[in-house]
Amino acid sequence: MKLDPHRPPLGTVRDWLDARAEAGGVAVYFPETGTDLSWAALRHDARGFAQTLTAKGVVKGESVAVIAPNSAEAVTAFYGALYGGFRATMINLAAGRDAISYALEHSEARFAFVHESCAALFEAAKSPSTEAVGLTGQSNALLHAVSPDDHALLMYTSGTTGTPKGVVHTHASLLAGGWTTAIAHALNPQDRGFCVLPIYHINGLCVSVMGSLVSGGSLAMVSRFSASRFWTQAETGGVTWFSAVPTIISHLLHGEADPSAQAKAAIRFGRSASSALAVETQSAFEARFSIPIVETMGLTETAAQILSNPLPPATRKIGSPGQAYGCEVAIQGPDGTALPADTEGEIVVRGPNTLLEYLKNPEATAATFRNGWLRTGDLAKMDSDGYVFVTGRLKELIIKGGENVAPREVDEALYSHPDVIEAAAFARPCASYGERIEAAVRIREGSDLNAKALIALCAERVGAFKAPDAVHFLNELPKGPSGKIQRLKLADLIPV
């Protein structure tokens, strides 16, 4: 199956995995172990997992949870769920116990593949109705028929309310997500991407995994990013491109390690997404390593990429995530009218890569779409060349290291302490992560509660990544006329 630069991929993920297996070659190389996984072996193991699930009575479209770090097992479980006609429910390992429990319960996943390193996390967070199931089994069960419009992926993303929303993608929109990346970056069967981002996030999954599937290339995959080993792993893995977030690019820039001449010669470009990349960071990275960085933009709801700068030598506009590839992007006013060039409005998108729905949430689905356009909640201007320049966000989401964090999730963790009367998490600009999380609280009179205890509480409830870096104690939090805490005033009110 070949990639058409003008038309999104046809068929299902099962079809494309079958085609890659028949063509042969390596699907994923693992630099940490020096092992690889061929397309044929991946198809064989994925089909076996699909048959195991089918024999257990998993019905078409049912959620199957995948609780695993980047690994051969995680890739196999993901492809196996899709191969069998099920909905792969990728569990965010950094989300914290409460969010993981919510995802398992809300998705109604009766079965989960649980990597051995995640056993304790699963036991702490699991729904009583979720059973762990292994990848290997003996079954010749007849698989369900699969079509492009069938559910393929369920991924939970933070919303402004703090309650995660389950984004549902079909086989068609997942393949389209990989296609937008492949055509923007001219990926080909000789390319090998470097997957350092977790595949339980849309960037790692659609950009890296789906991008390699539809382009016919391969991946080098590590369990987690390491600044000290990145360049060595890239060299041994034969990497020709990588996808990262600004935090990773900053860590590499400020790290001591340098790529070898061989690695630099092999790597065509690096890709940045998930949050804005500082102009100074991009310029300094390119000056030091002589590797171009292509800034992009995407959402969970759009199977990752909607915008990308073109590859050199075409014009890359530093400070912009680029132009639309494989979809339509426009800037609209509050009433949905298209705005002229260089006028601020909301970024909207439509195309084959947009989500099908939010699971069990028709109200949120309806609110996200307007006249066929998906509303992103991001404010921007588009110049006369079609390059988008993001100016702000309509939402209150905190974007830390490229990850969306709903402040209300942190609020609720703080409020779980009986001495907390008022609480609000907020974003503070941060050179390393783009934004860091801080919080302001008002506690009951006479309490000896301290910041350390509240940070530890948040780490337990929502995960260390979402826990605030600092907690400020105020006599009163700012409020509007209705009594609602004015979160966006806190960063200016509280000195750094």
KACORWO-V236353 format. One record per residue. RES is the residue in one small letter. PHI is phi in whole degrees, 0 to 359 (NA if undefined). D_CENTER is the distance of its C-alpha to the mean C-alpha in Angstrom with 2 decimals. Layout:
res & phi & d_center
RES & PHI & D_CENTER
RES & PHI & D_CENTER
This chain:
res & phi & d_center
m & NA & 26.59
k & 254 & 26.18
l & 274 & 23.67
d & 259 & 25.18
p & 291 & 24.02
h & 249 & 25.38
r & 215 & 24.26
p & 296 & 21.04
p & 300 & 21.35
l & 266 & 23.69
g & 89 & 23.79
t & 238 & 21.39
v & 299 & 19.11
r & 300 & 22.25
d & 301 & 24.32
w & 290 & 22.20
l & 293 & 22.01
d & 301 & 25.78
a & 296 & 26.40
r & 293 & 24.64
a & 296 & 26.53
e & 292 & 29.76
a & 287 & 29.25
g & 86 & 28.70
g & 102 & 27.13
v & 272 & 24.45
a & 269 & 20.94
v & 220 & 19.49
y & 249 & 21.33
f & 246 & 20.76
p & 300 & 22.29
e & 292 & 22.60
t & 244 & 24.97
g & 73 & 26.24
t & 251 & 25.68
d & 225 & 24.23
l & 233 & 23.36
s & 283 & 25.04
w & 299 & 23.93
a & 295 & 27.05
a & 293 & 26.41
l & 297 & 22.81
r & 297 & 24.24
h & 299 & 27.08
d & 289 & 25.07
a & 295 & 22.52
r & 295 & 25.55
g & 298 & 27.23
f & 295 & 24.45
a & 299 & 24.46
q & 291 & 28.24
t & 300 & 28.14
l & 295 & 26.01
t & 299 & 28.27
a & 295 & 31.31
k & 277 & 30.10
g & 91 & 30.15
v & 290 & 26.49
v & 272 & 26.80
k & 303 & 25.02
g & 83 & 21.79
e & 285 & 21.77
s & 289 & 18.71
v & 235 & 18.52
a & 281 & 16.31
v & 237 & 14.85
i & 242 & 15.06
a & 195 & 14.81
p & 283 & 13.62
n & 305 & 13.23
s & 185 & 16.68
a & 299 & 18.94
e & 295 & 19.09
a & 295 & 15.38
v & 297 & 15.44
t & 296 & 18.74
a & 296 & 17.80
f & 298 & 14.90
y & 296 & 17.29
g & 296 & 20.14
a & 299 & 18.82
l & 291 & 18.31
y & 299 & 21.59
g & 275 & 23.41
g & 87 & 22.35
f & 257 & 20.28
r & 257 & 16.98
a & 294 & 14.52
t & 251 & 13.10
m & 277 & 10.38
i & 267 & 11.24
n & 287 & 9.37
l & 292 & 12.21
a & 266 & 12.01
a & 284 & 12.31
g & 96 & 16.08
r & 304 & 18.77
d & 296 & 19.16
a & 292 & 15.64
i & 293 & 15.66
s & 300 & 19.15
y & 299 & 18.23
a & 297 & 15.58
l & 295 & 18.21
e & 287 & 20.95
h & 294 & 19.42
s & 283 & 18.20
e & 60 & 21.68
a & 287 & 20.58
r & 277 & 23.94
f & 227 & 22.74
a & 218 & 20.06
f & 276 & 19.73
v & 239 & 19.79
h & 297 & 19.70
e & 302 & 22.82
s & 285 & 21.06
c & 249 & 19.44
a & 300 & 22.76
a & 295 & 23.66
l & 298 & 20.37
f & 296 & 20.81
e & 297 & 24.42
a & 287 & 23.76
a & 250 & 21.20
k & 294 & 22.19
s & 283 & 23.73
p & 303 & 27.35
s & 268 & 26.79
t & 259 & 24.03
e & 247 & 25.52
a & 285 & 24.15
v & 224 & 24.88
g & 277 & 25.17
l & 284 & 24.22
t & 266 & 27.87
g & 188 & 30.49
q & 248 & 33.54
s & 199 & 33.34
n & 242 & 34.28
a & 302 & 32.96
l & 285 & 32.80
l & 286 & 29.22
h & 294 & 28.31
a & 290 & 28.40
v & 233 & 25.04
s & 234 & 24.65
p & 302 & 22.05
d & 271 & 21.81
d & 285 & 21.19
h & 302 & 18.19
a & 231 & 15.81
l & 223 & 12.48
l & 233 & 11.96
m & 227 & 8.75
y & 269 & 9.60
t & 230 & 8.57
s & 289 & 11.08
g & 242 & 13.94
t & 292 & 16.91
t & 279 & 19.06
g & 94 & 17.16
t & 275 & 17.09
p & 300 & 13.69
k & 253 & 13.54
g & 270 & 12.93
v & 278 & 11.42
v & 255 & 13.55
h & 244 & 13.32
t & 265 & 16.42
h & 302 & 17.32
a & 295 & 18.22
s & 287 & 15.09
l & 294 & 12.95
l & 297 & 15.61
a & 295 & 15.73
g & 297 & 12.11
g & 293 & 13.16
w & 293 & 16.41
t & 300 & 15.39
t & 293 & 14.06
a & 298 & 17.17
i & 283 & 19.64
a & 294 & 18.44
h & 254 & 18.71
a & 52 & 21.64
l & 289 & 20.24
n & 221 & 23.08
p & 299 & 24.13
q & 275 & 25.23
d & 280 & 21.86
r & 230 & 19.95
g & 280 & 16.42
f & 245 & 15.40
c & 265 & 12.29
v & 255 & 12.02
l & 268 & 8.31
p & 296 & 7.83
i & 278 & 7.50
y & 273 & 6.83
h & 247 & 3.01
i & 296 & 3.16
n & 297 & 4.20
g & 299 & 6.27
l & 285 & 7.28
c & 277 & 8.40
v & 293 & 9.34
s & 277 & 10.91
v & 288 & 12.01
m & 292 & 12.82
g & 299 & 14.00
s & 287 & 16.42
l & 297 & 17.58
v & 283 & 18.68
s & 274 & 20.05
g & 82 & 21.91
g & 274 & 20.85
s & 217 & 19.59
l & 231 & 17.24
a & 255 & 18.03
m & 230 & 15.76
v & 241 & 16.18
s & 292 & 15.46
r & 200 & 14.34
f & 290 & 14.79
s & 225 & 18.47
a & 297 & 19.95
s & 287 & 23.40
r & 253 & 22.66
f & 306 & 20.13
w & 290 & 22.89
t & 293 & 24.98
q & 296 & 22.23
a & 296 & 21.47
e & 291 & 25.21
t & 295 & 25.91
g & 275 & 23.01
g & 67 & 24.33
v & 289 & 21.14
t & 247 & 21.52
w & 199 & 18.16
f & 217 & 15.03
s & 244 & 11.54
a & 215 & 10.85
v & 243 & 10.25
p & 307 & 13.57
t & 300 & 14.17
i & 295 & 14.40
i & 299 & 16.58
s & 294 & 18.70
h & 296 & 19.21
l & 295 & 20.33
l & 298 & 22.56
h & 268 & 24.20
g & 277 & 24.50
e & 272 & 27.74
a & 283 & 26.63
d & 233 & 27.21
p & 288 & 26.51
s & 289 & 29.60
a & 300 & 31.25
q & 294 & 30.22
a & 295 & 26.49
k & 297 & 26.73
a & 291 & 28.69
a & 279 & 26.21
i & 279 & 22.98
r & 286 & 22.98
f & 192 & 20.13
g & 248 & 17.06
r & 237 & 14.07
s & 242 & 12.48
a & 206 & 9.63
s & 86 & 7.64
s & 202 & 11.17
a & 296 & 14.72
l & 265 & 16.29
a & 299 & 19.80
v & 303 & 22.52
e & 296 & 24.46
t & 294 & 21.73
q & 298 & 21.15
s & 297 & 24.91
a & 293 & 25.70
f & 298 & 23.21
e & 293 & 24.72
a & 292 & 28.17
r & 283 & 27.85
f & 256 & 26.14
s & 58 & 27.14
i & 238 & 23.73
p & 291 & 22.41
i & 252 & 18.99
v & 256 & 17.54
e & 277 & 15.60
t & 223 & 13.23
m & 211 & 11.30
g & 201 & 8.89
l & 223 & 7.50
t & 301 & 6.08
e & 291 & 9.87
t & 244 & 10.59
a & 51 & 8.75
a & 85 & 7.24
q & 297 & 10.41
i & 238 & 13.38
l & 231 & 15.17
s & 204 & 16.22
n & 287 & 19.30
p & 288 & 21.57
l & 287 & 22.45
p & 300 & 25.60
p & 268 & 28.41
a & 296 & 27.28
t & 288 & 26.76
r & 258 & 23.68
k & 262 & 23.95
i & 297 & 22.80
g & 98 & 21.16
s & 241 & 19.77
p & 281 & 16.44
g & 101 & 18.92
q & 249 & 20.03
a & 286 & 18.85
y & 228 & 18.56
g & 76 & 18.92
c & 206 & 18.78
e & 258 & 20.81
v & 234 & 19.85
a & 221 & 22.50
i & 247 & 23.42
q & 239 & 25.19
g & 279 & 27.41
p & 302 & 27.41
d & 265 & 29.52
g & 90 & 27.35
t & 279 & 29.65
a & 290 & 28.53
l & 257 & 29.22
p & 290 & 31.00
a & 304 & 29.67
d & 65 & 29.03
t & 245 & 28.89
e & 287 & 26.21
g & 196 & 24.50
e & 267 & 21.28
i & 287 & 18.83
v & 233 & 18.92
v & 215 & 17.80
r & 215 & 19.16
g & 163 & 18.91
p & 287 & 18.24
n & 262 & 14.43
t & 279 & 14.36
l & 299 & 13.80
l & 281 & 16.99
e & 188 & 17.04
y & 267 & 15.94
l & 302 & 17.50
k & 58 & 20.92
n & 218 & 20.45
p & 296 & 22.46
e & 295 & 23.13
a & 293 & 19.55
t & 298 & 19.20
a & 296 & 22.46
a & 289 & 21.63
t & 284 & 18.48
f & 256 & 20.63
r & 221 & 23.82
n & 54 & 26.14
g & 87 & 23.50
w & 262 & 21.13
l & 275 & 17.73
r & 273 & 17.93
t & 272 & 15.01
g & 82 & 16.90
d & 259 & 16.80
l & 264 & 20.23
a & 196 & 21.23
k & 239 & 24.15
m & 242 & 24.50
d & 277 & 27.30
s & 292 & 29.85
d & 268 & 28.05
g & 89 & 24.91
y & 277 & 22.80
v & 260 & 20.76
f & 237 & 21.11
v & 287 & 18.97
t & 246 & 21.39
g & 174 & 19.78
r & 228 & 17.99
l & 285 & 19.73
k & 272 & 17.64
e & 262 & 18.09
l & 304 & 14.53
i & 267 & 14.48
i & 250 & 11.84
k & 252 & 12.38
g & 58 & 11.22
g & 86 & 8.32
e & 258 & 7.32
n & 282 & 8.89
v & 234 & 12.04
a & 281 & 14.60
p & 301 & 17.97
r & 294 & 19.77
e & 302 & 18.13
v & 289 & 19.77
d & 307 & 22.87
e & 294 & 23.40
a & 295 & 23.23
l & 296 & 25.80
y & 293 & 27.90
s & 290 & 28.18
h & 277 & 30.72
p & 296 & 34.12
d & 272 & 35.17
v & 273 & 32.42
i & 262 & 33.77
e & 227 & 31.25
a & 206 & 27.72
a & 203 & 25.03
a & 272 & 21.96
f & 209 & 21.30
a & 266 & 19.62
r & 231 & 21.64
p & 306 & 21.03
c & 216 & 20.32
a & 293 & 20.93
s & 276 & 18.65
y & 249 & 15.51
g & 84 & 16.12
e & 219 & 16.81
r & 243 & 18.02
i & 259 & 18.86
e & 232 & 22.53
a & 214 & 24.53
a & 240 & 28.03
v & 223 & 30.19
r & 241 & 33.72
i & 247 & 35.34
r & 293 & 38.60
e & 297 & 41.80
g & 90 & 43.03
s & 287 & 39.71
d & 255 & 39.09
l & 299 & 35.34
n & 235 & 33.56
a & 296 & 30.19
k & 301 & 29.68
a & 293 & 30.13
l & 290 & 27.71
i & 296 & 24.93
a & 295 & 25.61
l & 298 & 25.57
c & 297 & 22.13
a & 301 & 20.82
e & 289 & 22.36
r & 280 & 21.17
v & 239 & 17.55
g & 100 & 16.86
a & 298 & 17.93
f & 296 & 14.78
k & 268 & 15.39
a & 292 & 19.12
p & 294 & 20.97
d & 283 & 22.40
a & 212 & 25.57
v & 236 & 27.38
h & 253 & 30.21
f & 258 & 33.17
l & 240 & 34.73
n & 286 & 37.80
e & 203 & 36.19
l & 272 & 32.79
p & 296 & 33.09
k & 224 & 33.35
g & 271 & 33.98
p & 302 & 36.97
s & 275 & 35.47
g & 93 & 34.77
k & 286 & 30.99
i & 296 & 29.57
q & 267 & 28.61
r & 303 & 25.42
l & 289 & 25.12
k & 272 & 28.57
l & 293 & 27.89
a & 299 & 26.59
d & 281 & 29.79
l & 286 & 32.01
i & 258 & 31.15
p & 299 & 32.12
v & 289 & 29.82
